[in-house]
Amino acid sequence: MLDLRPNCERCDCDLPPDSAGAMICSFECTFCADGAGWPLQQ
């Protein structure tokens, strides 16, 4: 099972578990919609 973290790992904004703006990658990194839109190599 994937682990959704409570904050965006890019900007540290709060992400409630029922948030439609929470996104998770296959490495279990959690991002908000804005954070997921940035290049992840930075």
Secondary structure as UniProt FT lines:
FT   TURN            9..11
FT   TURN            17..18
FT   TURN            20..21
FT   STRAND          23..24
FT   TURN            26..27
FT   STRAND          30..31
FT   HELIX           33..37
FT   TURN            40..41
//
